[in-house]
Amino acid sequence: MKKIDRILFGIVLLTGFFSTAVPDARGDTFGFLYSGGVFTPIGVPGATVTALNGINSSGQIVGSSSFGGFLYTGGAFTAITAPDGSIADANAINDSGQIVGQEYHYSTTYGTDVADGFLDIDGVFTTIDFPGAFQTVALGINDNGQIVGLYDETYLGVRNGFLYSGGVFTTISFPGSDYTGVSGINNAGQIVGGSIDAAGMGRSFLYNDGIFTTIDVPGSDLTGVHSINDSGQIVGYYVSNGDVAAFLYSGGVFTTISFPGTTYTEARGINDSGQIVGDFQSSSNPLSPAPEPGSFLLMGSGVALLFAMTGCKMNSRERKRAKKS
């Protein structure tokens, strides 16, 4: 595993762990559903960035765009906003339709956006913040209501993963790391995530019964993991010679998943049927026909087309950059 830039890694750790889906020279970012060996591109109308972050067994999908978080079901987008109208990102959804993610508020003290985790049950938001932490991001939830994510102890300080279960937070930290984030959990309590140590060495892992097992795509420069289903299948992405490809890890075998004709694909979520969601970057629009703008509905506090995004689960600073591109 090669060393990577510490600051970059810190940014992508917050935005969904190793997440990099911000528009670049490859083009705009679109979401995809991969089912039965077939890719279906999905994009929020008018957005330069759409990332699909999670999918449940009913096929309900949550994600983020350059306009904010959303629920995608039945071919329609429903925007997800915090009760106070703040931009929110939706990171995962369980089979009961419970959604976790983070909302953002600007800190005048630190001059930056700060994240608060949330649990959304039928439009009712509950804050999920690690006690005393500077910021918290909720990244995964299983059908038992157990939530995983990450928190910063202080501004630009140590970052740890967490498990929130039965009202109790438990810290998860990869041995010897300065930064740890956990992004997915299945019903057996198996957890996936990643870490970075003081030397800038990044590692992805499976955490099960208190034991860390590293996950590395053979020959890759970097491996990132996002999600795990009840069969123990894991999805994520790897970097090789500058290209980014998604993978499925099942039964000890890595299978590459790349949207045809692209050099950037990232898998973010997998359900128990093996359906996979994620995003890819393309210089051409693969959506044909384009979804009607009317299919994007507002939900929450009634903010007028706030959506007029970690990464993807990305923070609002990245969202602003996406809008300018």
N, C-alpha and C positions, 0 to 999 in steps of 0.2 A: 504494500500500500504506500503510495507516494505521499509526501507531505503536501499540504495545501495551505493557502493563505489563511491565517488565523482570523482576520477580520471578516473575510468572505465567508468562512465557515460559520462564524458567529451569526452573520446575517441569515444564512440559509438555514441554520439550526432553528432560529425563531420562526421562520416561515414554512415550517412543515418538515423540517429536518432534511438537510441536503437539497432543499428545493431550489431550483434555479429558473423557474419559468417566468422570466421577464423578457419582453420583446427585445430581440437583438438582430444582428445581420441576417439571421436565418428567416426572419419574417414574424408575422403575428403568431400568437399561441392559441390553439384550439383544443377543446376537450375531445375525448373519444370514449366510446364504449366498445369493448372487445368481447364478443360473444360467439361461441361456436366457430372460432377461427376467422370471424369477419369483423372488420373495423367499421364503426359508424361515427363519423365526425359530428360534433355537437358544439355550437357556439352561441353565446348570448348575443342577440342582435346589436350591432354597432360597437361591440367591445373588441379591443385589440388583444385582450388576454382573456381566455376562458380556460379554467382548469377544473376537472372533475375529481373530487377528493375522496368520495366514499360512496358505496352502493350497498343497499341491504337486500335481503332475500326476495323482497317484492319488486325489486328493480327501481326503487326510489333512489335518486342520486342527489348528492349535495356537492357544492363547489363554490368557487369564487371567480370573480371576473374583475376587469378594470373598473367596474361599477359597484362591486360589492358581492356579498354572499347570496346564495340562492338554493332553492329546492327545485329539482327538475323531475317531473313526473307526468306521465301521460302526454309527453310532447310539449309541455308548457313549463315556463320558468316562473317561479314565485320568489320574489326578492325577500331576503331575510335581513332585517335591521334591528338594532337594539332598541329597547323601549324609549330611550332618550333620543333616538334618531341617529345615533352614531353608526358609522360603517362597521359591519361585522363580516367575518369570514366563517363559512361553514365547512368543517373539516371531516366529520364522520356522522353516520346515521346508523342506528341499530334497527332490529326487526320490529320494534315497537314504534318506530318513527321518531325516536328521541335523537336530537341533534346536538353536537358539541362544536365549539369553535371559540373565537375570540372577537371582542370588540375593542375599539381603539379610542383613547382620549389623549389630547395633547397636554404635556406637562410643561408649564412655563418655568418650573424649577430647573428642569434638565434640557429644555428646548428640543424635545423629541416626542414621538408618539409612544404611548405606553399601553400594553395589552392587558385586558382582563378576560379570563376564561369564562365561558358560559355553558349552561345546559338549557336547551330549548325544548320544552314539552308542550306541544299544541299551542305554540305562540307565547307561552309563559316562560320568561327567562329567569334562571337562577345563576347567580354569580359563583364561579368556581375559581377561587383565588387561594393559592398556598399561603398559609398564615405568615405575615411579616415579609412576604416577598415583594420585590420591586415590580415585577410583572409576571403574569401566568398565561399560558396558552394551553387550551384543551384540544388534544389532537385525535383521540380515539375513544370509542365506547363500545362495550359488548352488550349482549342481551340481558345480562344481569345488572346492568347499570353501572358497572365499574368503568371508571374514566382514567385515561392516561394522558400525559402531556409533559410540559416542561415549565420551569420557573427560574427566574433570575433572583439570586439572593439580594443583590444590590445592583445599582446602575453600573453596567460594564463589569459586573462581578462574576462570581462562579455561577454556572448554570447547571441545574440538576433536572433529572426526570422525576416524575411522580406517578403513583397509583392512588386514586381516590376511590375508596370502597367503604360502604357503610358509614359514611360521614367522617372517615378518617383518612388523612393524607399519609402516605409512606414514600420517603425519598428513595429514588433509584439512581445510583451513580456508578458508572463503569470504573473499575479499579484504576487509579492513577490518572484519571481524566480531570480536566478543568471544566469541560462542557459535556453534558449528557442530555439527550432528549429521547423520550419514548413516544412512539407515534401510533401504535396499533396494539390491540388486545383481542384475543378470541374468548369464547365461552369457557375454555379450560384454564384461562388465566395466563396463557402464553403471551409474552410481550415482545415487540420488536422495537428497535431504536438505533441510536448511534451516539458516538462520542468523539471528542478530540482531546489530546493530551497537551502538556505544556510545550512539547516539541513540534506541535502542529500535525501530529499523526492522527488521521481519522479512521474510525472503525465502526462498522455496523454489526449488530448483534441480535441474537434471540436470547431472551431472559426467561428462564423457566425454573421454578422451584429454587430460586436463589442462585442459579448457575448461569453465567454468561457464556454463550457460544458465538464466536465471531462468524460473520457471513461475508464472504468475498467472492465475487465473480472471478474465476481464474484468468489471469493476464490483464485484468483491468487496472486503471489508474486510481479509480475511486468507486466504491459501491455504497449506495444509499438504499435503505429499506423504509417502507411506508406502512404496510398493512399485512395482516395474517388472518386467515379464515379458520373455521373450526376443523378443517382437515389438516391444518398446519401448513397450508400453501402460503408462500410469502411473495409479495410483489415489491418492486422498487425500480432502481435504475443503476446503470454503471457507465463510467466514462472511459473511453479508449481512444487514444490519438485525437482527442478533441471532440469526438462524436459522442452523443449521449443516446443510449438505447435502454428500453425497458426490459425487465426480465420477470419470469415466473420461476420460483424455486419450489420444486415439488419432489418429494421422495429422494432428496439428495441430488437432484438434477436441475441445472439452470437451463432455461429455455428463453432465448432472446425474442422480444416482441417489439417490432418497429413498424410505425405507420409507413406504408409504402411511399418511397420517393423522398423521405426526409432523413435528416441526420440528428434529429432531436426527438426522442420519445421518452416519456416518464410515466410509469405505472404507479398509481397512488392508492387505489382501493380494490379489494376483491371480496366477493360475497361467497356464500357456501355453495353456490352453483358453479363457481369458477368464472363468473363474469367479472371483467376487469375494467376499471375506468382510470383515466389519467389525462395527459395532454401531450401535444406535439407542436412543433413550430414549422410553419410553412410560409413561403413567399407568395403562394397563390391561395385563393379562398377555396377550400374543398367543400363548402356548404352549397348544395344545389338540390332544390331551390333554397334560398336564404329564408330562415324563419321570419314570420311576420312580427313586426315590432309589438303588436298587440298581445303576443303570447307571453310577454314579460310582465308579470303582475306584481304590484307592491303589496307587501304584508308588513304589519307592525304599526308604527306610530303615525302613518299617513304622510310621511315626508314626500313632497311632490318630486317625482322622478329624480331621486337622489342618484339613481343609477344611469340618468339622462343620455383576488382578488381578490402558502402559503403557499402555496404556495401552496387561481392558485392560492395557496396559503401565503399570502404576501401582505406586508404591512402597508399602511396608507402612503408612506413615502414612496414605496415602489409603485403603488397604484398611480400616484401623481406622475411619476416618470413614464409609466405606460401610456397615460393619456397624451403626453407630449410627443410620443414617438409616431 
